[in-house]
Amino acid sequence: MEEKCRAVVLRAVDYKDNDKILTLFSLENGVVSAAIRGVKRAGAKLKFAAQPFCFCEYVLRVKGDKRSVISADIIESFYPIRENITKFYTGAVALEFVGSFMQEGMDGRELFISLMGFLKTLCYTEVSPKIALSKFLLEGLALSGYELSVNACAKCRKTLKNRAFFDFNIGSAVCENCRESLDVEVNPNTLAMLSDLSHYGYDELEAVDYPLMIQNKAIKLLCHYSNVKAGVVLRAANDLMLYCKND
Ligand SMILES: [Zn+2]
C-alpha cells in the first residue's frame, strides 16, 4: 500500500550503511517513522528529504507497520534556519518538543499548524527567535493538555505587580499574598511576556518586545514546566542556553 503525506522531518537517525530512519510529523497522520534508503551515498537524489526542518510531500510504502520513502517533493526547505545558530537551536527545541509530546497515532493537526507558524516566523521574519520559540512552547503545552495560567494570580485574580510566583504543579502564576512555600519566585516581566504571547498570533509577534534576559527566563520556565508536568526534558534547550545566551 502507498500513502501520501505532507510532513516535516523532526529527526533523522543513521541506519545500516547508507540509510536513515526519519521521524516525520505530518498534517494527515501525526508522527510516523519511515526508512529512507541510500540517502548517505554521495549524490543521493533524496538527500534533501532527510534533513531536519525540511517540509515535503512524501509518498510512503506501507508494509505491515513499517514505512519507507518512495519519493518526496519539497514544499519548503526552511534552509535559512540552518544558517543561523540561534535560529537552528530554537528550531531544534521545537522539533524535540513535538517528538516528545506527540506519539504515533495521535491527532496533531493543531500542533502541526502551530509548528508551521513558528518555522515560518523563525525562517522569514525579524522576530526574535526566542520570542517565537516561547510562543510555540506556550501553545504546544496548551495543545498537549498543559495550559499555563499567566495573566493574573490564579487564586485571587489580582494583577501581578512587584513580586510574582509560579506554582509549577498547577501551572499557574500566584501573587505574593497567595503563594505557598514551594512556589518559585519569578520575574513579573517573564509572566507579562508569556501573557502577551498568549494573546498574539505568530503574525503579530513583532509587537512583542522584551529584553533578552526575560526571553531566556521565559524559555527556562517553559522547559522546567515541561519537565515537572510531563517528565519531558528538552535537551536542545540546554544547547540553546549554552551557545546562544546572548542572541
Ligand atoms: Zn493572589
py3Dmol code that shows the C-alpha trace and the ligand (Angstrom):
import py3Dmol

protein = """\
ATOM      1  CA  MET A   1       0.000   0.000   0.000  1.00  0.00           C
ATOM      2  CA  GLU A   2       1.099   3.550  -0.697  1.00  0.00           C
ATOM      3  CA  GLU A   3       0.405   6.565   1.480  1.00  0.00           C
ATOM      4  CA  LYS A   4       0.861  10.274   0.776  1.00  0.00           C
ATOM      5  CA  CYS A   5       1.570  12.830   3.494  1.00  0.00           C
ATOM      6  CA  ARG A   6       2.839  16.374   3.916  1.00  0.00           C
ATOM      7  CA  ALA A   7       5.376  16.216   6.719  1.00  0.00           C
ATOM      8  CA  VAL A   8       8.225  17.991   8.490  1.00  0.00           C
ATOM      9  CA  VAL A   9      11.356  15.974   9.342  1.00  0.00           C
ATOM     10  CA  LEU A  10      11.755  16.009  13.129  1.00  0.00           C
ATOM     11  CA  ARG A  11      14.737  13.630  13.299  1.00  0.00           C
ATOM     12  CA  ALA A  12      16.942  11.605  11.001  1.00  0.00           C
ATOM     13  CA  VAL A  13      18.961   8.765  12.534  1.00  0.00           C
ATOM     14  CA  ASP A  14      21.627   6.734  10.697  1.00  0.00           C
ATOM     15  CA  TYR A  15      20.565   3.186   9.890  1.00  0.00           C
ATOM     16  CA  LYS A  16      22.672   0.486   8.210  1.00  0.00           C
ATOM     17  CA  ASP A  17      25.419   1.740   5.870  1.00  0.00           C
ATOM     18  CA  ASN A  18      23.526   4.148   3.675  1.00  0.00           C
ATOM     19  CA  ASP A  19      20.020   4.522   5.082  1.00  0.00           C
ATOM     20  CA  LYS A  20      18.339   6.703   7.647  1.00  0.00           C
ATOM     21  CA  ILE A  21      15.211   6.365   9.749  1.00  0.00           C
ATOM     22  CA  LEU A  22      13.150   9.545   9.649  1.00  0.00           C
ATOM     23  CA  THR A  23      10.712  10.727  12.289  1.00  0.00           C
ATOM     24  CA  LEU A  24       8.108  12.656  10.295  1.00  0.00           C
ATOM     25  CA  PHE A  25       5.398  14.922  11.649  1.00  0.00           C
ATOM     26  CA  SER A  26       2.545  15.109   9.186  1.00  0.00           C
ATOM     27  CA  LEU A  27      -0.687  17.017   8.947  1.00  0.00           C
ATOM     28  CA  GLU A  28      -2.536  13.840   7.948  1.00  0.00           C
ATOM     29  CA  ASN A  29      -1.100  11.185  10.292  1.00  0.00           C
ATOM     30  CA  GLY A  30       0.673  12.883  13.190  1.00  0.00           C
ATOM     31  CA  VAL A  31       4.090  11.369  13.934  1.00  0.00           C
ATOM     32  CA  VAL A  32       5.297   8.398  11.854  1.00  0.00           C
ATOM     33  CA  SER A  33       8.707   6.835  11.263  1.00  0.00           C
ATOM     34  CA  ALA A  34       9.898   5.835   7.825  1.00  0.00           C
ATOM     35  CA  ALA A  35      13.117   4.412   6.426  1.00  0.00           C
ATOM     36  CA  ILE A  36      14.746   6.308   3.597  1.00  0.00           C
ATOM     37  CA  ARG A  37      17.208   4.252   1.592  1.00  0.00           C
ATOM     38  CA  GLY A  38      20.565   5.203   0.140  1.00  0.00           C
ATOM     39  CA  VAL A  39      20.486   8.835   1.343  1.00  0.00           C
ATOM     40  CA  LYS A  40      24.000   8.726   2.773  1.00  0.00           C
ATOM     41  CA  ARG A  41      25.526   7.962  -0.635  1.00  0.00           C
ATOM     42  CA  ALA A  42      27.204  10.892  -2.421  1.00  0.00           C
ATOM     43  CA  GLY A  43      24.794  12.474  -4.865  1.00  0.00           C
ATOM     44  CA  ALA A  44      21.735  10.708  -3.417  1.00  0.00           C
ATOM     45  CA  LYS A  45      18.632  12.125  -5.053  1.00  0.00           C
ATOM     46  CA  LEU A  46      16.511  12.297  -1.886  1.00  0.00           C
ATOM     47  CA  LYS A  47      19.186  13.742   0.432  1.00  0.00           C
ATOM     48  CA  PHE A  48      17.101  16.924   0.934  1.00  0.00           C
ATOM     49  CA  ALA A  49      14.171  14.847   2.212  1.00  0.00           C
ATOM     50  CA  ALA A  50      16.220  13.546   5.154  1.00  0.00           C
ATOM     51  CA  GLN A  51      17.162  16.962   6.609  1.00  0.00           C
ATOM     52  CA  PRO A  52      15.566  18.178   9.859  1.00  0.00           C
ATOM     53  CA  PHE A  53      13.131  21.086   9.298  1.00  0.00           C
ATOM     54  CA  CYS A  54      12.506  20.075   5.676  1.00  0.00           C
ATOM     55  CA  PHE A  55       8.800  20.127   4.749  1.00  0.00           C
ATOM     56  CA  CYS A  56       7.959  17.754   1.876  1.00  0.00           C
ATOM     57  CA  GLU A  57       5.166  15.820   0.320  1.00  0.00           C
ATOM     58  CA  TYR A  58       6.220  12.210   0.823  1.00  0.00           C
ATOM     59  CA  VAL A  59       4.963   9.077  -0.870  1.00  0.00           C
ATOM     60  CA  LEU A  60       5.484   6.187   1.570  1.00  0.00           C
ATOM     61  CA  ARG A  61       5.292   2.447   1.038  1.00  0.00           C
ATOM     62  CA  VAL A  62       3.431   0.817   3.935  1.00  0.00           C
ATOM     63  CA  LYS A  63       4.099  -2.838   4.671  1.00  0.00           C
ATOM     64  CA  GLY A  64       2.624  -4.108   7.947  1.00  0.00           C
ATOM     65  CA  ASP A  65       3.663  -1.486  10.473  1.00  0.00           C
ATOM     66  CA  LYS A  66       6.785  -0.450   8.516  1.00  0.00           C
ATOM     67  CA  ARG A  67       7.034   2.542   6.221  1.00  0.00           C
ATOM     68  CA  SER A  68       9.666   3.541   3.686  1.00  0.00           C
ATOM     69  CA  VAL A  69      10.017   6.611   1.497  1.00  0.00           C
ATOM     70  CA  ILE A  70       9.368   6.049  -2.221  1.00  0.00           C
ATOM     71  CA  SER A  71       9.564   9.683  -3.314  1.00  0.00           C
ATOM     72  CA  ALA A  72       9.483  13.222  -1.935  1.00  0.00           C
ATOM     73  CA  ASP A  73       8.722  16.672  -3.347  1.00  0.00           C
ATOM     74  CA  ILE A  74       9.972  19.645  -1.442  1.00  0.00           C
ATOM     75  CA  ILE A  75       7.364  22.152  -0.286  1.00  0.00           C
ATOM     76  CA  GLU A  76       9.616  24.301   1.928  1.00  0.00           C
ATOM     77  CA  SER A  77      13.235  23.632   2.925  1.00  0.00           C
ATOM     78  CA  PHE A  78      13.327  26.231   5.753  1.00  0.00           C
ATOM     79  CA  TYR A  79      17.008  26.372   4.854  1.00  0.00           C
ATOM     80  CA  PRO A  80      17.760  29.790   6.488  1.00  0.00           C
ATOM     81  CA  ILE A  81      17.058  28.185   9.891  1.00  0.00           C
ATOM     82  CA  ARG A  82      20.178  26.073   9.392  1.00  0.00           C
ATOM     83  CA  GLU A  83      22.337  29.099   8.564  1.00  0.00           C
ATOM     84  CA  ASN A  84      21.957  30.908  11.903  1.00  0.00           C
ATOM     85  CA  ILE A  85      22.956  29.216  15.139  1.00  0.00           C
ATOM     86  CA  THR A  86      20.230  30.832  17.300  1.00  0.00           C
ATOM     87  CA  LYS A  87      17.540  30.015  14.755  1.00  0.00           C
ATOM     88  CA  PHE A  88      18.913  26.485  14.471  1.00  0.00           C
ATOM     89  CA  TYR A  89      18.857  25.771  18.213  1.00  0.00           C
ATOM     90  CA  THR A  90      15.471  27.409  18.825  1.00  0.00           C
ATOM     91  CA  GLY A  91      14.120  25.366  15.895  1.00  0.00           C
ATOM     92  CA  ALA A  92      15.709  22.222  17.334  1.00  0.00           C
ATOM     93  CA  VAL A  93      13.905  22.773  20.663  1.00  0.00           C
ATOM     94  CA  ALA A  94      10.548  22.958  18.834  1.00  0.00           C
ATOM     95  CA  LEU A  95      11.234  19.762  16.830  1.00  0.00           C
ATOM     96  CA  GLU A  96      12.275  17.964  20.026  1.00  0.00           C
ATOM     97  CA  PHE A  97       9.114  19.218  21.750  1.00  0.00           C
ATOM     98  CA  VAL A  98       6.910  17.704  19.022  1.00  0.00           C
ATOM     99  CA  GLY A  99       8.889  14.434  19.039  1.00  0.00           C
ATOM    100  CA  SER A 100       8.490  14.189  22.819  1.00  0.00           C
ATOM    101  CA  PHE A 101       4.834  15.177  23.210  1.00  0.00           C
ATOM    102  CA  MET A 102       3.371  13.505  20.093  1.00  0.00           C
ATOM    103  CA  GLN A 103       3.116   9.756  19.794  1.00  0.00           C
ATOM    104  CA  GLU A 104       2.301   7.714  16.679  1.00  0.00           C
ATOM    105  CA  GLY A 105      -1.443   7.637  16.139  1.00  0.00           C
ATOM    106  CA  MET A 106      -2.167  10.902  17.986  1.00  0.00           C
ATOM    107  CA  ASP A 107      -4.041  13.646  16.113  1.00  0.00           C
ATOM    108  CA  GLY A 108      -1.630  16.542  15.863  1.00  0.00           C
ATOM    109  CA  ARG A 109      -3.329  18.889  13.408  1.00  0.00           C
ATOM    110  CA  GLU A 110      -3.393  21.945  15.654  1.00  0.00           C
ATOM    111  CA  LEU A 111       0.168  21.369  16.810  1.00  0.00           C
ATOM    112  CA  PHE A 112       1.212  20.950  13.166  1.00  0.00           C
ATOM    113  CA  ILE A 113      -0.337  24.312  12.270  1.00  0.00           C
ATOM    114  CA  SER A 114       1.403  25.934  15.256  1.00  0.00           C
ATOM    115  CA  LEU A 115       4.751  24.389  14.234  1.00  0.00           C
ATOM    116  CA  MET A 116       4.331  25.765  10.698  1.00  0.00           C
ATOM    117  CA  GLY A 117       3.567  29.235  12.101  1.00  0.00           C
ATOM    118  CA  PHE A 118       6.686  29.010  14.246  1.00  0.00           C
ATOM    119  CA  LEU A 119       9.006  27.761  11.471  1.00  0.00           C
ATOM    120  CA  LYS A 120       7.824  30.460   9.051  1.00  0.00           C
ATOM    121  CA  THR A 121       8.301  33.179  11.693  1.00  0.00           C
ATOM    122  CA  LEU A 122      11.766  31.821  12.505  1.00  0.00           C
ATOM    123  CA  CYS A 123      12.772  31.496   8.875  1.00  0.00           C
ATOM    124  CA  TYR A 124      11.388  34.609   7.220  1.00  0.00           C
ATOM    125  CA  THR A 125      10.907  37.383   9.813  1.00  0.00           C
ATOM    126  CA  GLU A 126      12.989  39.571  12.128  1.00  0.00           C
ATOM    127  CA  VAL A 127      11.051  38.426  15.217  1.00  0.00           C
ATOM    128  CA  SER A 128      13.448  37.331  17.986  1.00  0.00           C
ATOM    129  CA  PRO A 129      13.867  33.525  17.680  1.00  0.00           C
ATOM    130  CA  LYS A 130      13.419  33.149  21.436  1.00  0.00           C
ATOM    131  CA  ILE A 131      10.136  35.089  21.447  1.00  0.00           C
ATOM    132  CA  ALA A 132       8.887  32.878  18.601  1.00  0.00           C
ATOM    133  CA  LEU A 133      10.007  29.739  20.479  1.00  0.00           C
ATOM    134  CA  SER A 134       8.306  30.884  23.704  1.00  0.00           C
ATOM    135  CA  LYS A 135       5.092  31.367  21.734  1.00  0.00           C
ATOM    136  CA  PHE A 136       5.395  27.856  20.245  1.00  0.00           C
ATOM    137  CA  LEU A 137       6.126  26.188  23.615  1.00  0.00           C
ATOM    138  CA  LEU A 138       3.260  28.031  25.304  1.00  0.00           C
ATOM    139  CA  GLU A 139       0.842  26.992  22.549  1.00  0.00           C
ATOM    140  CA  GLY A 140       2.266  23.462  22.284  1.00  0.00           C
ATOM    141  CA  LEU A 141       1.905  22.910  26.030  1.00  0.00           C
ATOM    142  CA  ALA A 142      -1.707  24.129  25.947  1.00  0.00           C
ATOM    143  CA  LEU A 143      -2.490  21.810  22.997  1.00  0.00           C
ATOM    144  CA  SER A 144      -0.906  18.902  24.892  1.00  0.00           C
ATOM    145  CA  GLY A 145      -3.165  19.479  27.921  1.00  0.00           C
ATOM    146  CA  TYR A 146      -0.709  21.533  29.983  1.00  0.00           C
ATOM    147  CA  GLU A 147      -2.052  25.054  29.642  1.00  0.00           C
ATOM    148  CA  LEU A 148      -0.320  27.706  31.737  1.00  0.00           C
ATOM    149  CA  SER A 149      -2.201  30.425  33.570  1.00  0.00           C
ATOM    150  CA  VAL A 150      -0.077  33.580  33.467  1.00  0.00           C
ATOM    151  CA  ASN A 151      -2.429  36.556  33.163  1.00  0.00           C
ATOM    152  CA  ALA A 152      -3.147  37.168  36.865  1.00  0.00           C
ATOM    153  CA  CYS A 153      -2.927  35.444  40.241  1.00  0.00           C
ATOM    154  CA  ALA A 154      -4.720  32.112  39.767  1.00  0.00           C
ATOM    155  CA  LYS A 155      -6.099  32.240  43.311  1.00  0.00           C
ATOM    156  CA  CYS A 156      -7.307  35.828  43.965  1.00  0.00           C
ATOM    157  CA  ARG A 157      -7.363  37.005  40.289  1.00  0.00           C
ATOM    158  CA  LYS A 158      -5.447  40.192  41.176  1.00  0.00           C
ATOM    159  CA  THR A 159      -2.911  41.506  38.661  1.00  0.00           C
ATOM    160  CA  LEU A 160       0.689  40.649  39.431  1.00  0.00           C
ATOM    161  CA  LYS A 161       2.716  43.718  40.295  1.00  0.00           C
ATOM    162  CA  ASN A 162       6.016  43.907  42.144  1.00  0.00           C
ATOM    163  CA  ARG A 163       6.544  40.280  43.003  1.00  0.00           C
ATOM    164  CA  ALA A 164       5.239  37.188  41.243  1.00  0.00           C
ATOM    165  CA  PHE A 165       5.460  33.470  41.966  1.00  0.00           C
ATOM    166  CA  PHE A 166       4.783  30.360  39.933  1.00  0.00           C
ATOM    167  CA  ASP A 167       3.245  27.095  41.071  1.00  0.00           C
ATOM    168  CA  PHE A 168       4.797  24.512  38.725  1.00  0.00           C
ATOM    169  CA  ASN A 169       2.405  21.767  39.807  1.00  0.00           C
ATOM    170  CA  ILE A 170      -0.725  23.588  38.706  1.00  0.00           C
ATOM    171  CA  GLY A 171       0.969  25.683  36.018  1.00  0.00           C
ATOM    172  CA  SER A 172      -0.218  28.999  37.403  1.00  0.00           C
ATOM    173  CA  ALA A 173       1.085  32.370  38.441  1.00  0.00           C
ATOM    174  CA  VAL A 174       0.298  33.412  42.010  1.00  0.00           C
ATOM    175  CA  CYS A 175       0.720  36.677  43.895  1.00  0.00           C
ATOM    176  CA  GLU A 176       2.765  37.385  46.979  1.00  0.00           C
ATOM    177  CA  ASN A 177      -0.271  37.019  49.289  1.00  0.00           C
ATOM    178  CA  CYS A 178      -1.492  33.703  47.868  1.00  0.00           C
ATOM    179  CA  ARG A 179       1.834  31.947  47.376  1.00  0.00           C
ATOM    180  CA  GLU A 180       2.707  28.749  49.179  1.00  0.00           C
ATOM    181  CA  SER A 181       6.117  27.649  50.368  1.00  0.00           C
ATOM    182  CA  LEU A 182       7.048  25.594  47.266  1.00  0.00           C
ATOM    183  CA  ASP A 183       6.086  28.284  44.746  1.00  0.00           C
ATOM    184  CA  VAL A 184       9.053  29.757  42.921  1.00  0.00           C
ATOM    185  CA  GLU A 185       9.573  33.498  42.638  1.00  0.00           C
ATOM    186  CA  VAL A 186       9.705  34.612  39.009  1.00  0.00           C
ATOM    187  CA  ASN A 187      10.351  37.943  37.327  1.00  0.00           C
ATOM    188  CA  PRO A 188       6.940  39.602  36.756  1.00  0.00           C
ATOM    189  CA  ASN A 189       8.117  40.641  33.262  1.00  0.00           C
ATOM    190  CA  THR A 190       8.631  36.979  32.339  1.00  0.00           C
ATOM    191  CA  LEU A 191       4.950  36.359  33.071  1.00  0.00           C
ATOM    192  CA  ALA A 192       3.981  39.596  31.305  1.00  0.00           C
ATOM    193  CA  MET A 193       5.810  38.378  28.186  1.00  0.00           C
ATOM    194  CA  LEU A 194       4.077  34.976  28.308  1.00  0.00           C
ATOM    195  CA  SER A 195       0.743  36.707  28.848  1.00  0.00           C
ATOM    196  CA  ASP A 196       1.343  38.873  25.750  1.00  0.00           C
ATOM    197  CA  LEU A 197       2.303  35.776  23.744  1.00  0.00           C
ATOM    198  CA  SER A 198      -0.934  34.055  24.726  1.00  0.00           C
ATOM    199  CA  HIS A 199      -2.852  36.960  23.148  1.00  0.00           C
ATOM    200  CA  TYR A 200      -0.842  37.492  19.938  1.00  0.00           C
ATOM    201  CA  GLY A 201      -0.671  35.298  16.845  1.00  0.00           C
ATOM    202  CA  TYR A 202       2.634  34.495  15.076  1.00  0.00           C
ATOM    203  CA  ASP A 203       1.959  37.296  12.569  1.00  0.00           C
ATOM    204  CA  GLU A 204       1.713  39.846  15.408  1.00  0.00           C
ATOM    205  CA  LEU A 205       4.872  38.907  17.306  1.00  0.00           C
ATOM    206  CA  GLU A 206       6.820  41.932  16.038  1.00  0.00           C
ATOM    207  CA  ALA A 207       4.804  43.932  18.586  1.00  0.00           C
ATOM    208  CA  VAL A 208       6.175  41.839  21.477  1.00  0.00           C
ATOM    209  CA  ASP A 209       9.430  43.314  22.758  1.00  0.00           C
ATOM    210  CA  TYR A 210      11.198  42.160  25.916  1.00  0.00           C
ATOM    211  CA  PRO A 211      14.904  42.143  26.879  1.00  0.00           C
ATOM    212  CA  LEU A 212      16.885  39.017  26.055  1.00  0.00           C
ATOM    213  CA  MET A 213      17.303  38.231  29.758  1.00  0.00           C
ATOM    214  CA  ILE A 214      13.493  37.962  30.059  1.00  0.00           C
ATOM    215  CA  GLN A 215      13.264  35.852  26.876  1.00  0.00           C
ATOM    216  CA  ASN A 216      15.836  33.416  28.337  1.00  0.00           C
ATOM    217  CA  LYS A 217      13.906  33.258  31.617  1.00  0.00           C
ATOM    218  CA  ALA A 218      10.652  32.561  29.761  1.00  0.00           C
ATOM    219  CA  ILE A 219      12.200  29.642  27.863  1.00  0.00           C
ATOM    220  CA  LYS A 220      13.709  28.232  31.064  1.00  0.00           C
ATOM    221  CA  LEU A 221      10.328  28.479  32.827  1.00  0.00           C
ATOM    222  CA  LEU A 222       8.530  26.690  29.964  1.00  0.00           C
ATOM    223  CA  CYS A 223      11.183  23.942  29.787  1.00  0.00           C
ATOM    224  CA  HIS A 224      11.151  23.437  33.551  1.00  0.00           C
ATOM    225  CA  TYR A 225       7.347  23.235  33.456  1.00  0.00           C
ATOM    226  CA  SER A 226       7.502  20.587  30.667  1.00  0.00           C
ATOM    227  CA  ASN A 227       9.822  18.599  32.866  1.00  0.00           C
ATOM    228  CA  VAL A 228       7.777  18.913  36.084  1.00  0.00           C
ATOM    229  CA  LYS A 229       4.373  18.323  34.468  1.00  0.00           C
ATOM    230  CA  ALA A 230       5.103  15.891  31.643  1.00  0.00           C
ATOM    231  CA  GLY A 231       8.519  14.491  32.547  1.00  0.00           C
ATOM    232  CA  VAL A 232       9.889  15.804  29.231  1.00  0.00           C
ATOM    233  CA  VAL A 233      13.468  17.086  29.200  1.00  0.00           C
ATOM    234  CA  LEU A 234      14.151  19.264  26.159  1.00  0.00           C
ATOM    235  CA  ARG A 235      17.874  18.710  25.668  1.00  0.00           C
ATOM    236  CA  ALA A 236      18.194  21.129  22.772  1.00  0.00           C
ATOM    237  CA  ALA A 237      17.205  23.913  25.177  1.00  0.00           C
ATOM    238  CA  ASN A 238      20.430  23.294  27.123  1.00  0.00           C
ATOM    239  CA  ASP A 239      22.420  23.804  23.903  1.00  0.00           C
ATOM    240  CA  LEU A 240      20.404  26.933  23.145  1.00  0.00           C
ATOM    241  CA  MET A 241      21.221  28.426  26.544  1.00  0.00           C
ATOM    242  CA  LEU A 242      24.851  27.320  26.318  1.00  0.00           C
ATOM    243  CA  TYR A 243      25.652  28.627  22.835  1.00  0.00           C
ATOM    244  CA  CYS A 244      23.112  31.396  22.271  1.00  0.00           C
ATOM    245  CA  LYS A 245      22.693  33.032  25.654  1.00  0.00           C
ATOM    246  CA  ASN A 246      23.343  36.468  24.239  1.00  0.00           C
ATOM    247  CA  ASP A 247      21.422  36.466  20.992  1.00  0.00           C
TER     248      ASP A 247
END
"""
ligand_1 = """\
1
ZN
Zn -3.377 36.147 44.784
"""
view = py3Dmol.view(width=600, height=400)
view.addModel(protein, "pdb")
view.setStyle({"model": 0}, {"cartoon": {"style": "trace"}})
view.addModel(ligand_1, "xyz")
view.setStyle({"model": 1}, {"stick": {}})
view.zoomTo()
view.show()
